[in-house]
Structure formats: C-alpha cells, structure tokens
C-alpha cells in the first residue's frame, strides 16, 4: 500500500473512531470526498486534542505553535495526517489557512479568554467552528455564489453555539465560561454549581437565557443552511446530516433548557442514523 493511501487510511480510522456525530454525515460522501474530509477532520481533531490533552499549558502552546509552523510548510511533511491534508489541498480548493484560525481559537481556550459581548463570542466561534465549515466547503465545492463561504462560516458558528449551550455545566466544571457577560447580566444569571455539580438556577434566569440563546442560534442556522442548495446532492446530504444532529440537540435544549443542568445531552445512534437517512433523502 502506498504511503499516501496509508495516510488517508489513518485519517479515516481517526474519523470513524472519534467523530461520533460527524461521521454519520461524512460517510454519505463519494469515496474521494469522504477520504479528503476525513483528512480535514483528523487534523482538526489533532488541534482540539492538544488543547484538551494532559500537557502543561506552556507545552500545549508550544505544540500548537509547532503545528502552525508545520502547516506553513505542509507540502514537505511526512506526518500521515498532514500528508493527507496536503494532498487534499492539491485536489480541492482547501483554505489551509483556516487550520491556523482553529489553532488560534484553541489558544484562546488555553488563555482562559472570557467574552463580554456576543460579537466577541462570534469571533471565537468563527475561529473554532466557522473555520471548519469553510474547510468542509473546500472539499464539497459549490455552485458559483460569493456568499457560499459566508454561509459555511455561519453554519459552523451555529453548531458551536449549540455546543456551548449543551456544555455549560461541563465547561464551568473546567473553569471555562463562553456565555457573554452582557447576556448573563441581562438575565440576572450568576453561574454556579451545587454540591452535586449541577447548574444552579433558583429564579429561572438561566433557563430564560438559554431559551433566548437557542432562538439566536436558530437564526444562525437559518443563515447557514442557505449553503445546502449550492451543493451537489451528496455534499448537501453530508452537511445536512452533520448540522442536523446538532439542530436536533438545539431543539431539545430550546424546549427544555433545564436538560443541560445535570447532564451532557446527546442523540442515540438510532437518532443520528435517522438524521443521516433523512438528509440523504433531502428531508430536513
């Protein structure tokens, strides 16, 4: 087996093993696009894993800087994941610089950045998720439309907002807060955990904020989903499946915000498969 084929196989194994939600959509693509999107996922996963791993903070920063340097000379790399990404970039208009944005977003996490305004949060979401949306678009391709990249960016930002709402409790446990300070103040929320590690919401202000934020995320979804008609059928199905899983989670959160107080919401394998099947059939 050739070195390049082995590199793509490595990326597909990583994606199949680690992409619990996204692989339901990725497998709907034809083989060439599927392996390339697996390469994109595998590198994005590596960047995330540096941020979430067990290294000391300074070592994580060094590792991220090293990876960013590798990206600047990616065609000379022999690392299997970077090898596959470099080949993908030769075959598709992949905005490789977007991986650098993802690195910047993970560094913001390491720096413990907090967000005073929603606009500041959008900037973070654009780094860690809008970048991935634009990378996916590079593999998907689209009909000529100057707004295609904007829509892909918006769809990634929508997904990240769902992640943030789903993981309020877990993030607070890890001393991370992504909710804008101006929003918390508006709804009178003081984030805290009780003795069992569950979110405290004595007067319902947190629930009201989450419902508000879910409505705001829906608007980003509406904007981002304008991308789908610009894609070919199987790329549209992939994007619809990947975003659809998070959209289902968003609707659960919007219906009952308190669901995130004591658990990490997720869909069952059957529910994810149903979303993928409906996406392939063109049903939202």
GIHUBEL-V557466 format. One record per backbone hydrogen bond with DSSP energy under -1.0 kcal/mol. CO is the residue of the C=O (numbers start at 1). NH is the residue of the N-H. E is the energy in kcal/mol with one decimal. If there is no record, write none. Layout:
<<CO | NH | E> <CO | NH | E>>
This chain:
<<2 | 6 | -2.3> <3 | 7 | -2.2> <4 | 8 | -2.3> <5 | 9 | -2.2> <6 | 10 | -2.3> <7 | 11 | -2.0> <8 | 12 | -2.4> <9 | 13 | -2.2> <10 | 14 | -2.2> <11 | 15 | -2.3> <12 | 16 | -2.8> <13 | 17 | -2.0> <14 | 18 | -2.9> <15 | 19 | -2.3> <18 | 20 | -1.9> <19 | 23 | -1.8> <22 | 25 | -1.1> <22 | 26 | -2.5> <23 | 27 | -2.0> <25 | 28 | -1.8> <26 | 29 | -1.9> <30 | 34 | -2.7> <31 | 35 | -2.6> <32 | 36 | -1.6> <33 | 37 | -2.6> <34 | 38 | -1.9> <35 | 39 | -1.6> <36 | 40 | -2.0> <37 | 41 | -2.7> <38 | 42 | -2.9> <39 | 43 | -1.9> <40 | 44 | -2.3> <41 | 45 | -3.1> <42 | 46 | -1.9> <43 | 47 | -2.1> <44 | 48 | -2.3> <45 | 49 | -3.0> <46 | 50 | -1.8> <47 | 51 | -1.6> <48 | 52 | -2.2> <56 | 60 | -2.2> <57 | 61 | -2.2> <58 | 62 | -2.0> <59 | 63 | -2.4> <60 | 64 | -2.6> <61 | 65 | -2.3> <62 | 66 | -2.3> <63 | 67 | -2.2> <64 | 68 | -2.3> <65 | 69 | -2.0> <66 | 70 | -2.2> <67 | 71 | -2.1> <68 | 72 | -1.2> <70 | 73 | -1.1> <71 | 74 | -1.2> <73 | 76 | -1.7> <74 | 77 | -1.5> <79 | 83 | -2.9> <80 | 84 | -2.1> <81 | 85 | -2.3> <82 | 86 | -2.6> <83 | 87 | -2.0> <84 | 88 | -2.4> <85 | 89 | -2.5> <86 | 90 | -1.1> <87 | 91 | -1.3> <88 | 92 | -2.4> <92 | 94 | -2.5> <94 | 96 | -2.0> <95 | 98 | -2.9> <96 | 99 | -1.8> <97 | 101 | -1.1> <98 | 102 | -1.9> <99 | 103 | -2.2> <100 | 104 | -2.2> <101 | 105 | -2.2> <102 | 106 | -2.3> <103 | 107 | -2.2> <104 | 108 | -1.7> <105 | 109 | -1.5> <106 | 110 | -2.0> <107 | 111 | -2.2> <108 | 113 | -2.3> <109 | 112 | -1.4> <115 | 181 | -2.6> <116 | 182 | -2.3> <117 | 121 | -1.6> <118 | 122 | -2.6> <119 | 123 | -1.6> <120 | 124 | -1.6> <121 | 125 | -2.8> <122 | 126 | -2.7> <123 | 127 | -1.4> <124 | 128 | -2.3> <125 | 129 | -2.4> <125 | 130 | -2.2> <126 | 131 | -1.4> <129 | 133 | -2.2> <130 | 134 | -2.2> <131 | 135 | -2.0> <132 | 136 | -2.6> <133 | 137 | -2.1> <134 | 138 | -1.5> <135 | 139 | -1.1> <136 | 140 | -2.9> <137 | 141 | -3.0> <145 | 148 | -2.0> <147 | 151 | -2.5> <148 | 152 | -2.3> <149 | 153 | -2.3> <150 | 154 | -2.3> <151 | 155 | -2.3> <152 | 156 | -2.0> <153 | 157 | -2.2> <154 | 158 | -2.3> <155 | 159 | -2.1> <156 | 160 | -2.1> <157 | 161 | -1.8> <158 | 162 | -1.6> <159 | 163 | -2.2> <160 | 164 | -2.4> <161 | 165 | -2.2> <162 | 166 | -2.8> <163 | 167 | -2.0> <167 | 171 | -3.2> <168 | 172 | -2.3> <169 | 173 | -2.1> <170 | 174 | -1.2> <171 | 176 | -3.2> <172 | 175 | -1.8> <180 | 184 | -2.1> <181 | 185 | -2.5> <182 | 186 | -1.9> <183 | 187 | -2.0> <184 | 189 | -3.0> <185 | 188 | -1.1> <192 | 200 | -2.4> <194 | 197 | -2.0> <198 | 194 | -2.8> <204 | 208 | -2.1> <205 | 209 | -2.3> <206 | 210 | -2.7> <207 | 211 | -2.2> <208 | 212 | -2.0> <209 | 213 | -3.1> <210 | 214 | -2.4> <211 | 215 | -1.9> <212 | 216 | -1.9> <213 | 217 | -2.3> <214 | 218 | -2.0> <215 | 219 | -1.3> <216 | 220 | -1.3> <217 | 221 | -2.2> <218 | 222 | -2.6> <219 | 223 | -1.9> <220 | 224 | -2.8> <221 | 225 | -2.9> <223 | 226 | -1.2> <224 | 227 | -2.0> <227 | 230 | -2.0> <228 | 231 | -1.9> <230 | 143 | -2.8> <232 | 236 | -2.9> <233 | 237 | -2.0> <234 | 238 | -2.2> <235 | 239 | -2.6> <236 | 240 | -2.6> <237 | 241 | -2.4> <238 | 242 | -2.6> <239 | 243 | -2.4> <240 | 244 | -2.1> <241 | 245 | -1.6> <243 | 247 | -2.0> <244 | 248 | -2.2> <245 | 249 | -1.7> <246 | 250 | -2.4> <247 | 251 | -2.1> <248 | 252 | -1.9> <249 | 253 | -2.4> <250 | 254 | -2.8> <251 | 255 | -2.2> <252 | 256 | -2.1> <256 | 259 | -2.2> <257 | 260 | -1.5> <258 | 261 | -1.6> <261 | 199 | -2.1> <268 | 272 | -2.4> <269 | 273 | -2.4> <270 | 274 | -2.2> <271 | 275 | -2.0> <272 | 276 | -2.1> <273 | 277 | -2.6> <274 | 278 | -2.5> <275 | 279 | -2.1> <276 | 280 | -2.3> <277 | 281 | -1.7> <278 | 283 | -3.5> <279 | 282 | -1.2>>
